[in-house]
Amino acid sequence: MSLNLNQVSLLQNVTRYWNNRAEGYSRHNQQELQSIKRLKWQQLLLAHAPKKQNLKVLDIGTGPGFFAIIMAQAGAQVTAIDATSNMLEQAKYNAAQAMVDIRFVRGDVHHLPFADESFDLIISRNVTWNLSEPEQAYKEWHRVLKCGGNLLNFDANWYLFLYDEQRRRAFEQDRASTIRLNIPDHYADTDTSAMEAIARKLPLSRQLRPHWDMNALLNIGFSQLMADTRIGEFLWDDEEKVNYRSTPMFMIVAQK
C-alpha cells in the first residue's frame, strides 16, 4: 500500500516542520539524558520489554535519539528510524556523545524497510499523532514485531483542542499558568500556527485517544493491550505537568 499525493504532501510538511525544530528538540533530549528522567524512562521501558538476551529494539520516530540511546545503554541491540534528516543528524551526534552503537535508518514509518518479525520490542514517543495513515503504520509495526514481542507507545491528545472548545480553554489555561507560576512555556518558541495547520490535516488530531489506538491495535491482531493514562504523573517533572496539564500523556503496551 502506497501513500497518495495528499498524504505524501502531508508527510513532507510534517518532515519539514520537524527538520526545522531538530536542534531545539535535541537540546531538550540532551537535558533529559543528563537528568533523573533518563533512569526513570529506561526502567519503565525495560519493565515492559521481553525478558531475553540480545534484545532487539526498534525506536520508531527516534528524533534526537533519546529512547534509542537509553536502550543501547541498557545493552539492547537498537535500530532507530526517522523520516527527518536533521533529527537523525542530531541523534547520531547524541549517540556518539553517549558512546553507544545504534543503527540509524532514514525512512517512512508507514512502510518499514525491515523483514517480518525482526524486533522483540518496538518503542515510540510523540510520533503517532504525526502520522497521515496511523492504522497502516500500526500494521507495519505489527509485521516487523516478533510473536510475543511488545509495542510500547507514548503519546497524547495534543491537538484535540482544535475540535473541542472545552479542551481549547484548558489548553489556554495551561499557557496562563506558565505565566502565573513564572515557568517556561514550552509552546513559546514553536511555530504554533504552522503546527496547528498541519494538525488539522492529521487524522488523529480529532480522535479521542488512546481509545482509538486500542481499537485499531485489537483489529490488527495485537493482544494483551494495556493503556495507562496517568503515566505522565510518574515521568514528567513539575514544569511539564504545568505545561501539559490539559494534554496528559498516555502509554500503550500491546503484545503480538
Secondary structure, DSSP 4 states (H G I P E B T S, - for coil): ----HHHHHHHHHHHHHHHHHHHHHHHHHHHHHTSHHHHHHHHHHHHTS---SS-EEEEET-TTTHHHHHHHHTT-EEEEEES-HHHHHHHHHHHHHHT---EEEE--TTS-SS-TT-EEEEEEES-GGG-SSHHHHHHHHHHHEEEEEEEEEEE--TTGGGG-HHHHHHHHHHHHHHHHTT---TTTTS-HHHHHHHHTTSGGGGS-TTHHHHHHHHHHT-EEEEEETTTHHHH--HHHHHHTTTS--EEEEEE-
